[in-house]
């Protein structure tokens, strides 16, 4: 399944909302906010229900393609302000930082922002406003793969590392040590 050409869900399911809200210290308050303002982005803490790996959008697309083409797929994924936000298992952000520190291909991986315990991220609205002027890098963001269950499958650090390394290797032409075209997005 190609998540880039397949019609993605533009809204989060009720079960997906429950999972997202579980990240908050006050899940009922989050649900009430979304009920009154479903088209507004929200800020949620990392570390409880999920961590988030934020990557440049072009590289993020390549990583997601790797996860879907030859890997296990992925859980929720969002696009926000020119970045791809990959939702991962709690604890995976810190572990991925450590794994990237010793992986030989890590120098070819563009800078990743690993948001874990103590961090917070802005997530797209639970519903997308009809005819919203959402363009890359602007607006409230959008879900590429919207949360659709109370317990979505979330990749761990080793799965994300594997996908990042494979995506970085594909971008390095024979005889070059540096990747090509990853600075945009």
C-alpha positions in Angstrom: 0.0 0.0 0.0 1.4 3.4 -1.0 0.3 5.9 1.7 1.1 8.8 -0.5 -1.3 7.9 -3.3 -3.8 6.1 -1.2 -6.7 8.3 0.1 -5.7 8.9 3.7 -8.2 9.5 6.4 -8.6 13.2 7.0 -9.9 12.8 10.5 -9.1 10.8 13.6 -11.5 8.1 14.7 -13.2 8.2 18.1 -10.9 5.3 19.2 -7.9 7.3 17.8 -9.0 10.4 19.8 -9.1 8.3 22.9 -5.5 7.2 22.3 -4.3 10.7 21.6 -6.1 12.0 24.6 -4.4 9.4 26.8 -1.1 11.2 26.3 -2.5 14.1 28.2 -2.6 14.4 32.0 -6.3 15.4 31.5 -7.7 13.2 28.8 -11.4 14.3 29.4 -10.4 17.9 29.0 -8.6 17.1 25.7 -11.7 15.3 24.4 -13.9 18.3 25.5 -11.5 20.7 23.6 -11.7 18.6 20.5 -15.5 18.4 20.7 -15.7 22.2 20.8 -12.8 22.9 18.4 -12.1 19.8 16.2 -10.3 21.9 13.6 -7.6 23.3 15.9 -4.2 21.7 16.4 -3.3 20.6 20.0 -0.2 20.3 22.0 0.3 16.9 23.6 3.1 15.6 25.9 5.4 12.8 24.7 6.5 9.9 26.8 3.2 8.5 28.0 1.3 7.2 25.0 3.9 7.9 22.3 7.2 9.6 21.4 7.6 11.5 18.2 10.4 11.5 15.6 10.3 14.7 13.6 12.2 14.7 10.3 12.5 16.8 7.2 9.5 16.1 5.0 11.4 14.6 2.0 13.4 12.3 4.1 10.3 11.5 6.1 8.5 10.4 3.0 11.4 8.1 2.1 11.4 6.6 5.6 7.7 6.0 5.5 8.0 4.4 2.0 10.7 2.1 3.5 8.4 1.2 6.4 5.5 0.3 4.1 7.4 -1.3 1.2 9.7 -3.6 3.0 8.9 -3.3 6.7 6.1 -3.5 9.2 4.2 -0.4 8.1 3.8 2.4 10.6 1.4 3.9 13.2 0.1 7.4 13.1 2.0 9.9 11.0 1.4 13.7 10.6 2.8 16.5 8.5 3.3 19.7 10.3 5.3 22.8 9.1 7.4 21.1 6.6 8.2 18.1 8.8 7.0 14.6 9.0 6.1 13.5 12.6 6.4 9.7 13.1 4.6 8.5 16.2 6.7 5.8 17.9 6.7 3.8 21.1 7.3 5.6 24.4 11.0 5.6 25.1 12.0 5.2 21.4 13.1 8.8 21.0 15.9 8.5 23.5 16.9 5.1 22.3 17.0 6.3 18.6 19.3 9.1 19.6 21.7 6.6 21.1 21.5 4.2 18.2 22.2 7.0 15.7 25.3 7.9 17.6 27.0 4.7 16.7 25.4 3.7 13.4 27.9 4.2 10.6 25.3 5.4 8.1 23.9 7.9 10.6 26.1 10.7 9.1 23.9 10.4 6.0 20.7 10.8 8.0 19.5 14.4 8.2 19.0 15.9 11.6 16.1 14.2 13.4 14.3 15.8 16.3 13.6 13.0 18.8 10.8 14.1 21.2 10.4 11.9 24.3 9.5 12.2 28.0 9.5 15.9 29.0 8.8 17.1 25.5 5.6 18.2 23.9 4.5 18.3 20.2 1.8 20.0 18.2 -0.5 17.5 16.6 -2.9 18.3 13.7 -6.6 18.7 14.3 -8.7 15.6 14.9 -10.8 16.8 11.9 -9.7 18.6 8.8 -11.7 21.7 7.9 -13.4 21.4 4.6 -11.7 23.6 1.9 -8.9 24.5 4.4 -6.0 26.4 2.9 -3.5 23.9 4.1 -0.3 24.0 2.1 3.1 22.5 3.0 4.7 24.4 5.8 1.6 26.4 6.7 -1.6 25.9 8.6 -2.6 23.4 11.2 -0.9 20.4 9.6 -2.6 17.2 8.5 -2.6 13.5 9.3 -0.9 11.3 6.7 -1.9 8.2 8.7 -4.5 9.3 11.3 -4.9 7.4 14.6 -7.7 4.9 14.3 -7.5 2.7 17.3 -7.0 2.8 21.1 -3.8 0.8 20.8 -2.1 1.6 17.4 1.0 -0.3 16.5 4.0 2.0 17.1 7.5 1.3 15.8 10.4 1.0 18.2 13.8 2.7 17.8 15.4 -0.2 16.0 12.6 -0.3 13.3 12.9 3.5 12.8 16.8 3.2 12.7 16.5 0.5 10.1 14.1 2.6 7.9 16.3 5.7 8.3 19.5 3.8 7.3 17.8 2.2 4.3 16.4 5.6 3.2 19.8 7.2 3.6 21.6 4.5 1.7 19.3 4.9 -1.3 20.2 8.6 -1.5 23.9 8.2 -1.6 25.2 7.7 -5.2 28.0 5.2 -5.7 31.3 6.8 -4.8 29.9 9.6 -2.7 29.9 9.9 1.1 27.1 12.4 1.4 23.4 12.1 0.6 21.8 14.1 -2.2 18.8 16.4 -1.9 17.9 16.1 1.8 18.2 19.7 2.9 14.8 20.7 1.6 11.6 20.4 3.7 
